[in-house]
């Protein structure tokens, strides 16, 4: 009777320990990845031709609406940054003309612009950079 009693107690303790560890793992996962849950912004680091870029896009609250785009360039020879939304259903031919991102006063290499998102659905952002080293493009999906 003692061995059977100890086996039942051990089984109950192990089941409770599994539940505690599972709940702990879920809480730890939520804490570690909390910055990405519900984050409206999109960030991209990449190369547009010879230029290294960091692009931060803050989506509009509603569509149609404007998304704000911040482009950070490490090269000081940039002359122009253009932004253009590319819709999956329209392709490159059906997109509007690119809008210029303007330099932010007092912040070298920081350009800011807005793009209109007119309809919901799959869209990308094409960033074109023109400068002394040539032209470059990057597509943010």
QUICOR-V592269 format. One record per backbone hydrogen bond with DSSP energy under -0.5 kcal/mol. CO is the residue of the C=O (numbers start at 1). NH is the residue of the N-H. If there is no record, write none. Layout:
co=CO nh=NH
co=CO nh=NH
//
This chain:
co=1 nh=5
co=2 nh=6
co=3 nh=7
co=4 nh=8
co=5 nh=9
co=6 nh=10
co=7 nh=11
co=8 nh=12
co=9 nh=13
co=10 nh=14
co=11 nh=15
co=12 nh=16
co=13 nh=17
co=14 nh=18
co=15 nh=19
co=16 nh=20
co=17 nh=21
co=18 nh=22
co=19 nh=23
co=20 nh=24
co=21 nh=25
co=22 nh=26
co=23 nh=27
co=24 nh=28
co=25 nh=29
co=26 nh=30
co=27 nh=31
co=28 nh=32
co=29 nh=33
co=31 nh=34
co=33 nh=36
co=33 nh=37
co=34 nh=37
co=36 nh=38
co=36 nh=39
co=38 nh=40
co=40 nh=59
co=42 nh=57
co=44 nh=55
co=46 nh=53
co=47 nh=49
co=48 nh=51
co=51 nh=48
co=52 nh=74
co=53 nh=46
co=54 nh=72
co=55 nh=44
co=56 nh=70
co=57 nh=42
co=57 nh=59
co=58 nh=68
co=65 nh=117
co=67 nh=115
co=68 nh=58
co=69 nh=113
co=70 nh=56
co=71 nh=73
co=71 nh=111
co=72 nh=54
co=75 nh=78
co=77 nh=132
co=80 nh=130
co=81 nh=101
co=82 nh=128
co=83 nh=99
co=84 nh=126
co=86 nh=124
co=87 nh=91
co=90 nh=94
co=92 nh=95
co=99 nh=83
co=101 nh=81
co=102 nh=112
co=103 nh=105
co=104 nh=107
co=107 nh=110
co=109 nh=73
co=109 nh=111
co=110 nh=104
co=111 nh=71
co=112 nh=102
co=113 nh=69
co=115 nh=67
co=116 nh=118
co=117 nh=64
co=117 nh=65
co=122 nh=88
co=124 nh=86
co=125 nh=127
co=125 nh=140
co=126 nh=84
co=126 nh=128
co=127 nh=138
co=128 nh=82
co=129 nh=136
co=130 nh=79
co=130 nh=80
co=131 nh=134
co=134 nh=131
co=136 nh=129
co=138 nh=127
co=138 nh=140
co=139 nh=141
co=140 nh=125
//
